[in-house]
Amino acid sequence: MPQTAIFGPVFVMFFVTFVVWVYLYARRIPFIRSLDPSIVLTPARLAELSPPAVSNPSDNLKNLFEIPVIFYTLAIVLFVTGRVDAVYLGAAWVFAVFRALHSAVHCTANIIMVRFTLYAVSALAVWFMAGRAALHYLG
């Protein structure tokens, strides 16, 4: 298996993060422009005033710099150590697809149990990868 195959899901995650980032500003900038100019807008005040359609994409973008950081690190470690195989690649694709679905739900309908399920599946895929990599490392 080509070791570079692990970068397919990595680039999907880069794309998901970019799309959420663009969507965040597409929602946030019109909202900010609609506010009374006399409002002193601090980050806390913006969070307080923002409706879910504005705050959810922001929250999701923050989420994309939590568990995904472990995924990115694992992908690099697996590539550098030549350990990419079908099992890791399958788990990486599960992670990327379920994180993309999680972001879509979080930024739109935000149905909590659907979002949580998608998040849980993606997180379990990363923890599986991390655990398997640790076992390989430990011997």
N, C-alpha and C positions, 0 to 999 in steps of 0.2 A: 504494500500500500504506500502511495506517495505521502511522505510526512507533511507536505504542504496542504494536504486535504483538510487538516484541522483549521486552516485559515478560512475556509468557506463559511462556517458558522460564526467565526470571528467577524468577518466582513458583514454578515447579516446583522450582527449586533451593532456594528458601527453605523450601518444604514438605519436601523431602528432608532438608535440614539439621535442621529441627525434629523430624522423625520419628527420625532417628539420635540426636539429643540426648535425646529421651524414651526411646528404646530403651537407650541407654547407661546412663541412671540406673535403668531397670527391671532391668537386669542387675547394675549395680554396687552399688546399695544393699542388695539381699538378700545379695550376696556379702560386703560389709563387715560386715553384721549377723551373718553366720555365723562370722566370725573370733573367735578367742580375744580377749576384751577386754584382756588384758594385752599384746598386741602393740602396739608403738609404730608407728603407721601414718603414715609419711611418703609423699610421692608416689613416691619411688624404691622403697620397700618395697611399696607397693600394686602398682606395675608388676611387681615381682618375684614377688609372690604370685598375681597375677591369672591365671586360666586364660584361654585364647583366647576363650571365650564372654563374658568380661568385658573383656579388653583389645582385642579386635578392634573393637567399636563405638567405643571411645575413640580408637583409632588412626584409624578412619574419620572421626570428627568432626574430628580434626586435619587430615586430608586435605581436608575440605570448606572449609578456610580457606587453601588453597594455590592451585592452578590456578583454582578457581572465582573467586578475587578478580580475576584477569585477565578472566575472562568478565564479571563484574559491571561492571567498569570499561569494557570494550568496549561493553557494552549501553548504558551511559549516554552514552558518546562517540557511538555511532551514533545514538542518539535525539536528542541535542542538536544534532548536525550534520546531521540529516535524511538520513542515509545508509542507513537500514534498507531493505533490499530482500529479495527472495525468497531470494537466495543466502545473505545473512547470517542470515536467519530460519531457513532450512533447517539451516545449520551450528549455530545456537544450539539448535535442537530436537535435533539429533544429540548435541550436548554434554549437554544436560539428560537425555535419555533414557538415554544410556550411563553418565552419572554416577549416575543412580538405580539402574541395574542393577549398576554397580560397588559401590555402597553395599550393595545387597541381598546380593550375593555376599560382600563383605568382612565383613558383620555376621553371616552365617550359615555357610554351608559353607566359605567362604574357600579355594576352589580357586584356587591362585595363578595358573596360566596363564589361566584364565577371567577372573579379576580383572584381570590385567595387560592382556589383550586389550581388555576393556571400558574400562579406564583409558586405554590407548593411543589407541583410537578417539576417546574424548572429548577427550583432550589435543590430538590432531591437529586436531580441529574448532576448538578455540580458537586454536591456532597458525595455522590457515588464516585465521580471522577477523582475527587480529592482523596477519598478513602482508598481507592484502588491505587492511585499514584503513591500514596504514603506506604501502602503495603509493599509495592514494588521497591520503593526506596529502602524500607527497613529490612527487606530481604526475603 
